[in-house]
Amino acid sequence: MTASPSLRRGTRIALLYAMFAAISMAANIGAQEALLRVVGQVGHAIALSVLFGTGVGLAVKYVLDKRYIFRYQTRGMAHDGRTFLLYALMGVATTVIFWVFEFGFQAVFGTREMRYLGGVIGLGIGYVTKYGLDKRFVFRD
């Protein structure tokens, strides 16, 4: 028995979305680590690195989601800017989830590795939530 076309499409999208989430997580964590290697662990370096990584991960995920998950065509730079802004706004709550996990793991365990593990867990929870928000509010006409 073969799966229906809609089930196959749903499975394909779920796999792509998970792969893009992993790419975005790697970009996020990689950007954090790169920034910390440049500025060191002084002052508010960790908070700055988390903010920087969040921005890098957001931009990577937006490009991948728009093109491959939602197959969304913007009508010029202004429309793309508005779409990105809405995409980013939908990510505010999910970013809070991510930051709570990352900073929470840092506070509890006090190591870089555990902070990144918390970040990955928070990002995973956030991405599942964000897919539904994006589908409903961002990538529609």
PLY file of the C-alpha trace (Angstrom):
ply
format ascii 1.0
element vertex 141
property float x
property float y
property float z
element edge 140
property int vertex1
property int vertex2
end_header
0.00 0.00 0.00
1.39 3.41 -0.94
0.93 6.64 0.96
-1.37 9.31 -0.40
0.24 12.27 -2.20
-0.72 14.63 0.63
0.88 12.32 3.23
4.07 12.06 1.15
4.13 15.85 0.76
3.59 16.32 4.50
6.40 13.89 5.31
8.70 15.63 2.83
7.94 19.04 4.34
8.47 17.74 7.88
11.84 16.26 6.95
12.93 19.42 5.13
11.74 21.59 8.01
13.70 19.49 10.51
16.80 19.63 8.29
16.49 23.42 7.92
15.96 23.79 11.65
19.19 21.84 12.20
21.03 24.05 9.69
19.67 27.16 11.39
20.61 25.83 14.83
24.15 25.15 13.60
24.35 28.66 12.14
23.05 30.10 15.43
25.40 28.17 17.70
28.30 28.59 15.26
27.79 32.35 15.15
27.69 32.46 18.96
30.92 30.53 19.25
32.62 32.60 16.54
31.70 35.85 18.27
32.89 34.58 21.64
36.22 33.56 20.10
36.62 37.08 18.73
35.55 39.09 21.79
36.35 36.62 24.56
34.26 35.87 27.64
34.26 39.41 29.05
31.34 41.51 30.28
28.12 40.74 28.49
29.81 38.66 25.78
27.52 35.66 26.27
24.35 37.74 25.99
25.76 39.51 22.92
26.71 36.19 21.34
23.22 34.78 21.92
21.67 37.86 20.33
24.06 37.67 17.37
23.44 33.94 16.91
19.70 34.51 17.07
19.92 37.02 14.22
22.07 34.76 12.06
19.82 31.75 12.67
16.70 33.82 11.94
18.03 35.04 8.60
19.14 31.56 7.51
15.82 29.97 8.51
13.75 32.69 6.81
15.46 32.17 3.46
15.12 28.38 3.63
11.50 28.38 4.88
10.32 30.97 2.39
11.79 29.17 -0.58
11.56 25.46 0.20
8.89 24.96 2.87
6.24 27.49 1.96
7.34 28.15 -1.67
6.45 31.76 -1.10
7.13 34.46 -3.67
7.45 38.03 -2.47
6.51 40.89 -4.77
9.64 42.98 -4.44
11.96 44.17 -1.72
9.32 46.08 0.26
7.04 43.02 0.39
9.99 40.80 1.30
10.91 43.22 4.10
7.36 43.19 5.47
7.25 39.39 5.21
10.57 39.10 7.05
9.36 41.51 9.75
6.20 39.44 10.27
8.32 36.26 10.28
10.58 37.80 12.93
7.60 38.94 15.02
6.16 35.42 14.97
9.51 34.32 16.32
9.47 36.59 19.38
7.63 34.11 21.62
9.62 31.20 20.27
12.84 33.14 20.83
11.85 33.63 24.46
11.49 29.84 24.76
14.95 29.39 23.24
16.56 32.01 25.48
14.92 30.63 28.65
16.40 27.22 27.91
19.84 28.50 26.90
20.26 30.96 29.77
18.60 28.51 32.16
21.10 25.78 31.30
23.91 28.32 31.68
22.64 29.31 35.14
22.13 25.73 36.31
25.17 23.99 34.80
27.59 26.88 34.17
29.32 25.37 31.13
29.43 26.35 27.50
28.43 22.87 26.35
25.36 22.74 28.57
24.37 26.28 27.56
24.48 25.18 23.92
22.51 22.03 24.74
19.85 24.18 26.38
19.88 26.37 23.29
19.35 23.40 20.98
16.46 22.10 23.12
14.86 25.55 23.23
15.30 26.03 19.48
13.71 22.64 18.79
10.63 23.47 20.86
10.47 26.92 19.31
10.69 25.68 15.73
7.77 23.29 16.15
5.67 26.16 17.47
6.92 28.59 14.84
5.96 26.39 11.90
2.29 26.66 12.82
2.51 30.42 13.33
4.31 30.94 10.02
1.88 28.78 8.10
-1.10 30.57 9.53
0.07 34.19 9.67
3.20 34.79 7.55
3.32 32.75 4.35
-0.19 33.21 3.05
-1.86 35.61 0.66
0 1
1 2
2 3
3 4
4 5
5 6
6 7
7 8
8 9
9 10
10 11
11 12
12 13
13 14
14 15
15 16
16 17
17 18
18 19
19 20
20 21
21 22
22 23
23 24
24 25
25 26
26 27
27 28
28 29
29 30
30 31
31 32
32 33
33 34
34 35
35 36
36 37
37 38
38 39
39 40
40 41
41 42
42 43
43 44
44 45
45 46
46 47
47 48
48 49
49 50
50 51
51 52
52 53
53 54
54 55
55 56
56 57
57 58
58 59
59 60
60 61
61 62
62 63
63 64
64 65
65 66
66 67
67 68
68 69
69 70
70 71
71 72
72 73
73 74
74 75
75 76
76 77
77 78
78 79
79 80
80 81
81 82
82 83
83 84
84 85
85 86
86 87
87 88
88 89
89 90
90 91
91 92
92 93
93 94
94 95
95 96
96 97
97 98
98 99
99 100
100 101
101 102
102 103
103 104
104 105
105 106
106 107
107 108
108 109
109 110
110 111
111 112
112 113
113 114
114 115
115 116
116 117
117 118
118 119
119 120
120 121
121 122
122 123
123 124
124 125
125 126
126 127
127 128
128 129
129 130
130 131
131 132
132 133
133 134
134 135
135 136
136 137
137 138
138 139
139 140
